[in-house]
Amino acid sequence: MLTLLTFSQNHLEIFSSKDVNIILKNIDSSHNIWLRCLSFRDRTGTAKIINHFHLDPSRIDMIFNHSLTGIDEDMEDCLFDGYEILTHQLKNREFQVARGSIVLGRNFIITFETTEIKVLTILLNNIQKRNIEIQSWGVDYLLYLISKDILNNYHTVFDYISRQLDDLEDEVLANSGNETTYQKIAAMRQSTRSGRRNFQNLKSLLAMMNYDDVQWITQPVKQLFHQELGYQIDNLWQEYQALRAWMSELMEIQRDNIASKTSERINRLTILSTTFLPITFITGFYGMNFKYMPELEQPWAYPVVISVIVLIVICSVTFAKRQRWL
């Protein structure tokens, strides 16, 4: 789905279509433009969009190559950012990551979303309802609003992660967790790495704004980024680091729990082997085929041997319990 938002001082219009040609015909270059491409995987259509805005054709490969993340240093035609945004949705024990690209030009911003970013849908609805005033601003202000909503989204994500970790911590501290619990924590820690890359991208963007050659962002919007988002990024980064440390601590405790349970099982097997070792010796001793074994002719020999074996088992178990080995 393609959604086109055009706005200027006295104009605001939103139009949606699945046909890229219809969208491009409705673009008026005299207005500011936000083109939102949601789950749009048509390479030919993407090429038409790139060509319409006179961008470098290499941007097409960058859009479809999800391994390219971060701000592109070559900013001759636009400001290009390949993003990875951590969400609170789980799949196969891992947090899902929303990937895509943001292209910022002089009077346009294009967002390519492989999977829908809900905060952008909410932002677009608020703009349509005129709950957010953007008509007196440029497209760089939209980049600020998008970055702000993404950061606000992380508060929800981190709160969800904290609640998940609370439940896992109860399992770990109660020593009721098993290998599955460890795998849950490990998968969670592995999947949250995208959050680190996202924060690093935003930090890089803030650092680039200190240079005058970033022509795509005006000075008033630069001030908004530094004044309102810089402190928030630092706080979220610290919270992210704290969550990662929490996960590492739980993994370490759970690893110790698993090792302790394994050691306990080995101890029980050792006690069992020690208990049956003298019994094995006795039965092996009487398994020898010697002709002169006088006790074999005695009627009391068999009951005595059985009694000795039972006594050995009882004494071994009692001793192990007194030593708290069982």
For each residue, the residues with C-beta under 8 A, 3 or more apart:
1: 16 18 38 39 40
2: 16 17 18 19 20 23 35 36 37 38 40
3: 14 15 16 35 36 38 124
4: 14 15 16 17 23 26 27 33 34 35 36
5: 12 13 14 33 34 35 36 124 127
6: 11 12 13 15 26 27 28 31 32 33 34
7: 11 12 13 31 32 34 127 134 135
8: 11 30 31 32 135
9: 135 136
10: 135
11: 6 7 8 31 135
12: 5 6 7 127 130 134 135
13: 5 6 7
14: 3 4 5 124 127 128
15: 3 4 6 23 26
16: 1 2 3 4
17: 2 4 22 23
18: 1 2
19: 2 22 23
20: 2 23 24 40 42 45 48 49
21: 24 25 48
22: 17 19 25 26
23: 2 4 15 17 19 20 26 27 35
24: 20 21 27 48 49 52
25: 21 22
26: 4 6 15 22 23
27: 4 6 23 24 33 35 52
28: 6 31
29: 33 107
30: 8
31: 6 7 8 11 28 107
32: 6 7 8 107 108 138 139
33: 4 5 6 27 29 107 108 109 139
34: 4 5 6 7 108 109 110 111 124 139 142
35: 2 3 4 5 23 27 49 108 109 110 111
36: 2 3 4 5 110 111 113 120 124
37: 2 40 46 49 110 111 112 113
38: 1 2 3 113 116
39: 1 113 114 115 116
40: 1 2 20 37 45 46 112
41: 64 114
42: 20 45 46
43: 46 47 60 64
44: 47 48
45: 20 40 42 48 49
46: 37 40 42 43 49 50 60 63 64 112
47: 43 44 50 51 57 60
48: 20 21 24 44 45 51 52
49: 20 24 35 37 45 46 52 53 110
50: 46 47 53 55 56 57 59 60
51: 47 48 54 55 57
52: 24 27 48 49
53: 49 50 78 103 105 108 110
54: 51 77
55: 50 51 59 77 78 103 105
56: 50 59 76 77
57: 47 50 51 60
58: 61 62
59: 50 55 56 62 63 77 78 80 103
60: 43 46 47 50 57 63 64
61: 58 64 65
62: 58 59 65 68 72 80 82 101
63: 46 59 60 101 112
64: 41 43 46 60 61
65: 61 62 68 82
66: 69 82 99 114
67:
68: 62 65 72 82
69: 66 82 83 84 197 201
70: 81 82 197 200 201 204
71: 79 80 81 201 204 205 208
72: 62 68 75 79 80 81 82
73:
74: 80
75: 72 78 79 80 213 214 215 216
76: 56
77: 54 55 56 59 105
78: 53 55 59 75 103 104 105 216
79: 71 72 75 102 103 104 105 143 214 216 217
80: 59 62 71 72 74 75 101 102 103 104
81: 70 71 72 101 102 104 201 205
82: 62 65 66 68 69 70 72 99 100 101
83: 69 98 99 100 101 102 198 201
84: 69 97 98 99 194 197 198
85: 97 98 99 117 150 153 194 198
86: 95 97 154 157 191 192 194 195 198
87: 95 96 97 98 153 157
88: 95 156 157 160 161
89: 95 96
90: 93 94 95 96
91: 94 96
92: 187
93: 90 183 184 187 188
94: 90 91 187 188 190 191
95: 86 87 88 89 90 157 161 188 191 192 194
96: 87 89 90 91 115
97: 84 85 86 87 191 194
98: 83 84 85 87 113 114 115 116 117
99: 66 82 83 84 85 114 115
100: 82 83 111 112 113 114 115 117
101: 62 63 80 81 82 83 110 111 112
102: 79 80 81 83 109 110 111 112 143 146
103: 53 55 59 78 79 80 108 109 110 111 112
104: 78 79 80 81 108 109 139 140 143 216 217
105: 53 55 77 78 79 108 109 139 216
106: 139 216
107: 29 31 32 33 138 139
108: 32 33 34 35 53 103 104 105 139
109: 33 34 35 102 103 104 105 139 140 142 143
110: 34 35 36 37 49 53 101 102 103
111: 34 35 36 37 100 101 102 103 120 146
112: 37 40 46 63 100 101 102 103
113: 36 37 38 39 98 100 116 117 120
114: 39 41 66 98 99 100
115: 39 96 98 99 100
116: 38 39 98 113 120 121
117: 85 98 100 113 120 121 150
118: 121 122 153
119: 122 123 146 149 150 152 153
120: 36 111 113 116 117 123 124 146 149
121: 116 117 118 124 125
122: 118 119 125 126 149
123: 119 120 126 127 132 145 146 149
124: 3 5 14 34 36 120 121 127 128
125: 121 122 128 129
126: 122 123 129 131 132
127: 5 7 12 14 123 124 130 131 132 134
128: 14 124 125
129: 125 126
130: 12 127 133
131: 126 127
132: 123 126 127 145
133: 130 136 137
134: 7 12 127 137 141 142 145
135: 7 8 9 10 11 12
136: 9 133
137: 133 134 140 141 142 221
138: 32 107 141 218 221
139: 32 33 34 104 105 106 107 108 109 142 143
140: 104 109 137 143 144 216 217 218 221
141: 134 137 138 144 145 221 224
142: 34 109 134 137 139 145 146
143: 79 102 104 109 139 140 146 147 217 221
144: 140 141 147 148 221 224 225 229
145: 123 132 134 141 142 148 149
146: 102 111 119 120 123 142 143 149 150
147: 143 144 150 151 202 205 225 229
148: 144 145 151 152 228 229
149: 119 120 122 123 145 146 152 153
150: 85 117 119 146 147 153 154 198
151: 147 148 154 155 202 229 232 233 236
152: 119 148 149 155 156
153: 85 87 118 119 149 150 156 157
154: 86 150 151 157 158 195 236 240
155: 151 152 158 159 236
156: 88 152 153 159 160
157: 86 87 88 95 153 154 160 161 195
158: 154 155 161 162 236 239 240 243
159: 155 156 162 163
160: 88 156 157 163 164
161: 88 95 157 158 164 165 188 192 243
162: 158 159 165 166 243
163: 159 160 166 167
164: 160 161 167 168 188
165: 161 162 168 169 185 188 243 246 247 250
166: 162 163 169 170
167: 163 164 170 171
168: 164 165 171 172 177 181 184 185 250
169: 165 166 172 173 250
170: 166 167 173 174
171: 167 168 174 176 177 181
172: 168 169 175 177 181 185 250 253 254 257
173: 169 170 253
174: 170 171 177
175: 172 257 260
176: 171
177: 168 171 172 174 180 181 182 254 257
178: 181 182 258
179: 182 183 258
180: 177 183 184
181: 168 171 172 177 178 184 185 254
182: 177 178 179 185 186 251 254 255 258
183: 93 179 180 186 187
184: 93 168 180 181 187 188
185: 165 168 172 181 182 188 189 247 250 251 254
186: 182 183 189 190 251
187: 92 93 94 183 184 190 191
188: 93 94 95 161 164 165 184 185 191 192 247
189: 185 186 192 244 247 248 251
190: 94 186 187 193
191: 86 94 95 97 187 188 194
192: 86 95 161 188 189 195 196 240 243 244 247
193: 190 196 197
194: 84 85 86 95 97 191 197 198
195: 86 154 157 192 198 199 240
196: 192 193 199 200 240
197: 69 70 84 193 194 200 201
198: 83 84 85 86 150 194 195 201 202
199: 195 196 202 203 233 236 237 240
200: 70 196 197 203 204
201: 69 70 71 81 83 197 198 204 205
202: 147 151 198 199 205 206 229 233
203: 199 200 206 207 233 237
204: 70 71 200 201 207 208
205: 71 81 147 201 202 208 209 225
206: 202 203 209 210 225 226 229 230 233
207: 203 204 210
208: 71 204 205 211 214
209: 205 206 214 217 222 225 226
210: 206 207
211: 208 214
212:
213: 75
214: 75 79 208 209 211 217 222
215: 75
216: 75 78 79 104 105 106 140
217: 79 104 140 143 209 214 221 222 225
218: 138 140 221 222
219: 222 223
220: 223 224
221: 137 138 140 141 143 144 217 218 224 225
222: 209 214 217 218 219 225 226
223: 219 220 226 227
224: 141 144 220 221 227 228 229
225: 144 147 205 206 209 217 221 222 228 229 230
226: 206 209 222 223 229 230
227: 223 224 230
228: 148 224 225 231 232
229: 144 147 148 151 202 206 224 225 226 232 233
230: 206 225 226 227 233 234
231: 228 234 235
232: 151 228 229 235 236
233: 151 199 202 203 206 229 230 236 237
234: 230 231 237 238
235: 231 232 238 239
236: 151 154 155 158 199 232 233 239 240
237: 199 203 233 234 240 241
238: 234 235 241 242
239: 158 235 236 242 243
240: 154 158 192 195 196 199 236 237 243 244
241: 237 238 244 245
242: 238 239 245 246
243: 158 161 162 165 192 239 240 246 247
244: 189 192 240 241 247 248
245: 241 242 248 249
246: 165 242 243 249 250
247: 165 185 188 189 192 243 244 250 251
248: 189 244 245 251 252
249: 245 246 252 253
250: 165 168 169 172 185 246 247 253 254
251: 182 185 186 189 247 248 254 255
252: 248 249 255 256
253: 172 173 249 250 256 257
254: 172 177 181 182 185 250 251 257 258
255: 182 251 252 258 259
256: 252 253 259 260
257: 172 175 177 253 254 260 261
258: 178 179 182 254 255 261 262
259: 255 256 262 263
260: 175 256 257 263 264
261: 257 258 264 265
262: 258 259 265 266
263: 259 260 266 267
264: 260 261 267 268
265: 261 262 268 269
266: 262 263 269 270
267: 263 264 270 271 325
268: 264 265 271 272 326
269: 265 266 272 273
270: 266 267 273 274
271: 267 268 274 275 316 320 325 326
272: 268 269 275 276
273: 269 270 276 277
274: 270 271 277 316
275: 271 272 279 312 313 316 317
276: 272 273 279 280
277: 273 274 280 281
278: 281 282 312
279: 275 276 282 283 309 312 313
280: 276 277 283 284
281: 277 278 284 285
282: 278 279 285 286 305 308 309
283: 279 280 286 287
284: 280 281 287 288
285: 281 282 288
286: 282 283 293 305
287: 283 284
288: 284 285 293
289:
290: 293
291:
292:
293: 286 288 290 296
294: 297 298
295: 298 301
296: 293 301
297: 294 301
298: 294 295 301
299: 302
300: 303 304
301: 295 296 297 298 304 305
302: 299 305 306
303: 300 306 307
304: 300 301 307 308
305: 282 286 301 302 308 309
306: 302 303 309 310
307: 303 304 310 311
308: 282 304 305 311 312
309: 279 282 305 306 312 313
310: 306 307 313 314
311: 307 308 314 315
312: 275 278 279 308 309 315 316
313: 275 279 309 310 316 317
314: 310 311 317 318
315: 311 312 318 319
316: 271 274 275 312 313 319 320
317: 275 313 314 320 321 326
318: 314 315 321 322
319: 315 316 322 323
320: 271 316 317 323 325 326
321: 317 318 324 325 326
322: 318 319
323: 319 320
324: 321
325: 267 271 320 321
326: 268 271 317 320 321
